[in-house]
């Protein structure tokens, strides 16, 4: 690649950009649109849905569908503080490994992972519109099919006319495990089935029961609080604006479940730019309950299924209610203060780029510590660059880059300059592509100007960054 062939910023361009107000609070428009700097939601950079989380050994492991519409594998992230997440590759499940004679074309969807009473980790996952079951000794694996070979737990045709997806574990206080699953076809007629499981968490123990509550479509999740069983689920159409979270209550994990007062409890709020929140899980942290859910990326585009993972508080009451959930861009303190907020990029910085694709993809969006925004080059560009003028000479020891797609290969180079004229190479990943998130570069250098340059063989539609922080 010839780095010099990429067009460089002129002085006129440098003077024509806006400065991101990192040191001041967000405007009202930013706060409601999702563009506020340092926003805690979404908690992951990129597009994921249907989350499940395991807390083990002081670490959090988050599993999710890769958007759009699932991929050949599963998204997995690890964090020790619920703020800074590292992308991890799992050996299983994959579309290739989880394909049977009855499988359909759907990708890898909707994981549910728990630690069983046997001390091992168990996963149910939807692949090819079938439910598969895996087991591992560690949350990151290696995983294997608990049934051996390429055999699903629940085949596509198990309940003709309904969708065999969205399986979810529940482990009761007495150690009895249950499995809930089911959806409908054509976004209607969802059914929820329940079965007890044997201690191996991969064998049915008894008859399958229909426990479908009112307004159910998919994504069942059972939560026990105050001695009551709350069956939570999603209704509507995830690619439109009517996807939302309901709940129903029972005195037994086998129902009957009666939809609770105030349901649905998490819904679209266009005034806040929150579209179609749903298919969630519940976890506890410091004695408090939180809901981990997906919602659409901003701005909402029904032609692009790019859902993102968010977290907010949730309250279950002793009289059997789930209080209304207020979806936020800021998120709870649990997700505040991640690494991107501790950066050498200050309010004095100036951001420029060879091109920008739109209002949510400005150059400054790569430096705002907000995973809802990103910088993207104009789709018709050939190659691109993104540059920051730090406002003065600084010593950089570490850089973090969060690409839009953690699992895709990325080619780029980092260059630095004291005067914006003479450039020195810092990193060169133009020949050997790198994957993952964050991409961590630990090399000391002194500069006022730093830029990331993409090969001119790349199309602008393939060039973007969610975050780039310098430390």
Buried (B, 14 or more C-beta within 10 A) or exposed (E): BEBEEBBBBEEEBBEEBEBBBBEEEBEEEBBBBBBBBBBBBBBBBBBBBBBBBBBEEEBBBBBBBBBBBBBBBBBBBBBEBBBBBBBBBBBBBBBEBBBBEBBEEBBBBBBBBBBBEEEBBBBBBBBBBBBBBBBBEEBBBEBBBBBEEBBBBBBBEBBEEBBBBBBBBBBBEEEBBBBBBBBBEEBEBBBBBBBBBEEBBBBEBEEBEEBBBEBBBBBBBBBBBEEBBBBBBBBBBBBBBBBBBBBBBBEEBBBEBBBBEEBBBBBBBEEBBBBBBBBBBBBEBEEEBBBBBBBBBBBBEEEBBBBBBBBBBBBBEEEBBBEEBEBBBBBBEBBEBBBBBEBBBBEEBBBBBBBBBEEBBBBBBBBBBBBBBBBBBBEEBBBBBBBBBBBEEBEBEBBBBBBBBBBEEBBBBBBBBEEBEEBEEBBBBBEEEBBBBBBEBEEEBEBBBBBBBBBBEBBBEBBBBBBBBBB
